[in-house]
């Protein structure tokens, strides 16, 4: 491990050096890992194709760096703490040695079931240790993991299985989340009925023990396959640029795309950012509340912390079960030092009342983190005062599924903080702001579209099975730059504030949802002719989903209709994409070329009908008043 940056002055120096000599800088970080063969070249890149390769020719296995490497020094240190949904159930700890053995056993079971290097394995699981173990077991043998958030529907799961032609699904019987018991295996069965011909095996982890149907020849129990296996397993020799995982994420158009990350660069970058952003010290207990179904869980529950030899917590439950004190209870119970969550959770817990955090002993906390969406000042201040007792720096970390790791963030305790600012780029990251024509805004104080000018080790390599899509979405908007899809402001001192998405992506409770996907789901309803979905400010969720719907006939009971629309969206995507508000409209504002003018719909949904501006270029300007008048009828 390289030395952690330990002052702001040092950050400045390191940053300058990292952008002047990026290859030298990353080579120095990479050298601290275990490689089976050293790289021939640090970096090759071309943003036009795009083709980005780090540590070219290097051979390694990320699990040897997460596990084996630590055995001598910290084999008996706790690597993973699992906190169950039900607080009366006891928690589980794995030392590095135990985790190593569990991963090897699972890796051997995967091999015994025909999984080979390069095969894709889909995970559809709750937040149980077996998810982390299974993911690492794939990496151990060179299989590519594709984790699908267990809140997605059978249809969404099937789409992802088919896109990656997965050979195996690993799931649980049921998922206890709060007071609910979700029939995970049943959802997998339903998904597999939808032409998922590539699946040969379903490995089922017994979680709640409730009864499930097993299809003979296809379905196998985790405990039967894994428990008797040998506790060591040779790690596959991976090329630095071999695929490590696929993770699906939503964009402006079409179906979710499989973002591809590779082994070497992702390893170097997640470890470096984990240690420096959080300023993790030996003995600290780190808790990231994200779900492993999202990138935050991949990079900062599993890989980053384990690469750094940290103790990482995995939480099965939800913030409000059995009550709104659960997070703080867990912090007290495990003496958490680093707590990393999303603004939506902070806002929800803030609304539940100050007495919840004040009821628990939070004195172990040293660093607080925020991720996934802009954090408003009120939430930032509450987090700082009521949780951190004004004693814990807040790292507002900006990044994306595509970036693999944190790109802009304060380093805990080293940077001065400004509420709602993600502050400065990480070493090696060269952000810039551009105008709509792609001209770089050179003045320090500026507002524009956020792009990155130079590659970093954990960046997206391709979108699975469709490289051209990767080029179109991220590298075609502006020449020689990675376009983030976010707008940002930069202050006089060079600190960044992320404003939010500038494309047709809505950020609901920190989850990325494509408007096109929701529209397609709504359009499945037999009464719907056309729909348009936009985001609007929502007190708890950050953004809510607002759907304008044209129907074939008048709808008398809009509330009942909304329920049907919800059922449709839940079926196609999952409950996270249910519209918060729907409005039945006689038409949608369109340009002469037939494009829906979402700008107008966003204004109306946000209660800003007064500032819609010029509508004279519309094909049907009269519709605007009609929609605006009907806004108050939205349910
Ligand atoms: O709009 C930005 C927002 O979340 C988007 C990325 O979403 P996803 O790929 O799901 O990854 C989320 C977790 C890394 C970004 O384009 N976003 C993420 N972090 C922040 C943020 N917006 C403001 N502040 C942040 N700290």
Boltz pocket constraint, residues with backbone or C-beta under 6 A from the ligand:
constraints:
  - pocket:
      binder: B
      contacts: [[A, 249], [A, 294], [A, 295], [A, 296], [A, 370], [A, 371], [A, 372], [A, 373], [A, 374], [A, 375], [A, 396], [A, 397], [A, 398], [A, 399], [A, 400], [A, 401], [A, 402], [A, 408], [A, 422], [A, 484], [A, 485], [A, 486], [A, 498], [A, 499], [A, 500], [A, 501], [A, 507], [A, 510], [A, 511], [A, 512]]
      max_distance: 6.0
